[in-house]
Amino acid sequence: MAKTNPFQFIQQVRSEVSKVIWPTRREVLLTTGMVVAMAALTAVFFSLVDLVIRSGLTAILGAFG
């Protein structure tokens, strides 16, 4: 692979960055909201699973103690 001098490299980077389609502010806010909502739902789900498993183990171990 041929080496590129720094000036050519910067020109190539600028050319590639100009091709990027940046998301709109609305798209960023919408996807951020979706990520936060899914993280919250996942946290609630695993908290409930933990509660059920803990309660079950406490009941099982309490029966033998």
PyRosetta script that sets phi, psi and omega in degrees:
from pyrosetta import init, pose_from_sequence

init()
pose = pose_from_sequence("MAKTNPFQFIQQVRSEVSKVIWPTRREVLLTTGMVVAMAALTAVFFSLVDLVIRSGLTAILGAFG")
pose.set_psi(1, 132.4)
pose.set_omega(1, -177.5)
pose.set_phi(2, -75.8)
pose.set_psi(2, 143.0)
pose.set_omega(2, 178.0)
pose.set_phi(3, -77.3)
pose.set_psi(3, 145.8)
pose.set_omega(3, 178.7)
pose.set_phi(4, -111.9)
pose.set_psi(4, 137.0)
pose.set_omega(4, 178.5)
pose.set_phi(5, -74.4)
pose.set_psi(5, 160.2)
pose.set_omega(5, -175.3)
pose.set_phi(6, -56.3)
pose.set_psi(6, -37.8)
pose.set_omega(6, -179.3)
pose.set_phi(7, -64.1)
pose.set_psi(7, -44.5)
pose.set_omega(7, 178.3)
pose.set_phi(8, -65.2)
pose.set_psi(8, -39.2)
pose.set_omega(8, 179.6)
pose.set_phi(9, -60.1)
pose.set_psi(9, -46.6)
pose.set_omega(9, -180.0)
pose.set_phi(10, -62.8)
pose.set_psi(10, -40.5)
pose.set_omega(10, 177.8)
pose.set_phi(11, -62.4)
pose.set_psi(11, -41.8)
pose.set_omega(11, 179.6)
pose.set_phi(12, -66.4)
pose.set_psi(12, -40.2)
pose.set_omega(12, 178.2)
pose.set_phi(13, -63.2)
pose.set_psi(13, -46.0)
pose.set_omega(13, 179.4)
pose.set_phi(14, -61.6)
pose.set_psi(14, -38.5)
pose.set_omega(14, 178.6)
pose.set_phi(15, -63.9)
pose.set_psi(15, -43.7)
pose.set_omega(15, -179.6)
pose.set_phi(16, -69.1)
pose.set_psi(16, -40.6)
pose.set_omega(16, -179.8)
pose.set_phi(17, -64.2)
pose.set_psi(17, -32.7)
pose.set_omega(17, 179.6)
pose.set_phi(18, -68.4)
pose.set_psi(18, -18.3)
pose.set_omega(18, 179.3)
pose.set_phi(19, -84.2)
pose.set_psi(19, -13.7)
pose.set_omega(19, -177.3)
pose.set_phi(20, -69.3)
pose.set_psi(20, 135.7)
pose.set_omega(20, 174.9)
pose.set_phi(21, -97.9)
pose.set_psi(21, 105.0)
pose.set_omega(21, -176.2)
pose.set_phi(22, -79.3)
pose.set_psi(22, 142.0)
pose.set_omega(22, 179.3)
pose.set_phi(23, -70.0)
pose.set_psi(23, 152.8)
pose.set_omega(23, 177.1)
pose.set_phi(24, -76.4)
pose.set_psi(24, 166.4)
pose.set_omega(24, 178.6)
pose.set_phi(25, -59.9)
pose.set_psi(25, -39.9)
pose.set_omega(25, 180.0)
pose.set_phi(26, -63.1)
pose.set_psi(26, -42.8)
pose.set_omega(26, 179.2)
pose.set_phi(27, -63.3)
pose.set_psi(27, -41.2)
pose.set_omega(27, 179.5)
pose.set_phi(28, -64.3)
pose.set_psi(28, -45.4)
pose.set_omega(28, 180.0)
pose.set_phi(29, -64.9)
pose.set_psi(29, -39.9)
pose.set_omega(29, -179.9)
pose.set_phi(30, -64.9)
pose.set_psi(30, -48.2)
pose.set_omega(30, -178.8)
pose.set_phi(31, -68.9)
pose.set_psi(31, -33.6)
pose.set_omega(31, 176.3)
pose.set_phi(32, -63.8)
pose.set_psi(32, -43.9)
pose.set_omega(32, 177.5)
pose.set_phi(33, -61.2)
pose.set_psi(33, -40.1)
pose.set_omega(33, 179.2)
pose.set_phi(34, -65.4)
pose.set_psi(34, -41.3)
pose.set_omega(34, 179.4)
pose.set_phi(35, -64.1)
pose.set_psi(35, -44.4)
pose.set_omega(35, 179.5)
pose.set_phi(36, -62.8)
pose.set_psi(36, -43.3)
pose.set_omega(36, -179.9)
pose.set_phi(37, -63.7)
pose.set_psi(37, -44.2)
pose.set_omega(37, -180.0)
pose.set_phi(38, -66.3)
pose.set_psi(38, -37.4)
pose.set_omega(38, 177.0)
pose.set_phi(39, -64.2)
pose.set_psi(39, -41.3)
pose.set_omega(39, 178.8)
pose.set_phi(40, -65.1)
pose.set_psi(40, -43.9)
pose.set_omega(40, 178.5)
pose.set_phi(41, -62.8)
pose.set_psi(41, -40.6)
pose.set_omega(41, 178.4)
pose.set_phi(42, -63.9)
pose.set_psi(42, -41.9)
pose.set_omega(42, 179.0)
pose.set_phi(43, -62.8)
pose.set_psi(43, -43.0)
pose.set_omega(43, 178.6)
pose.set_phi(44, -64.4)
pose.set_psi(44, -44.1)
pose.set_omega(44, 179.7)
pose.set_phi(45, -58.5)
pose.set_psi(45, -50.8)
pose.set_omega(45, -177.4)
pose.set_phi(46, -70.0)
pose.set_psi(46, -28.3)
pose.set_omega(46, 174.4)
pose.set_phi(47, -65.5)
pose.set_psi(47, -42.0)
pose.set_omega(47, 178.1)
pose.set_phi(48, -66.5)
pose.set_psi(48, -41.4)
pose.set_omega(48, 177.4)
pose.set_phi(49, -61.7)
pose.set_psi(49, -42.9)
pose.set_omega(49, 178.6)
pose.set_phi(50, -61.8)
pose.set_psi(50, -42.8)
pose.set_omega(50, 179.6)
pose.set_phi(51, -62.3)
pose.set_psi(51, -44.2)
pose.set_omega(51, -179.8)
pose.set_phi(52, -64.1)
pose.set_psi(52, -46.7)
pose.set_omega(52, -179.5)
pose.set_phi(53, -64.3)
pose.set_psi(53, -42.9)
pose.set_omega(53, 179.1)
pose.set_phi(54, -62.3)
pose.set_psi(54, -43.8)
pose.set_omega(54, 179.7)
pose.set_phi(55, -64.2)
pose.set_psi(55, -42.2)
pose.set_omega(55, 179.0)
pose.set_phi(56, -63.2)
pose.set_psi(56, -44.6)
pose.set_omega(56, 179.3)
pose.set_phi(57, -66.1)
pose.set_psi(57, -38.4)
pose.set_omega(57, 178.2)
pose.set_phi(58, -63.2)
pose.set_psi(58, -41.5)
pose.set_omega(58, 179.2)
pose.set_phi(59, -65.9)
pose.set_psi(59, -43.0)
pose.set_omega(59, -179.4)
pose.set_phi(60, -66.7)
pose.set_psi(60, -47.8)
pose.set_omega(60, -178.0)
pose.set_phi(61, -71.1)
pose.set_psi(61, -30.0)
pose.set_omega(61, 178.2)
pose.set_phi(62, -69.6)
pose.set_psi(62, -28.3)
pose.set_omega(62, 179.6)
pose.set_phi(63, -68.5)
pose.set_psi(63, -28.0)
pose.set_omega(63, -179.3)
pose.set_phi(64, -94.4)
pose.set_psi(64, -8.0)
pose.set_omega(64, -174.7)
pose.set_phi(65, -102.7)
pose.dump_pdb("model.pdb")
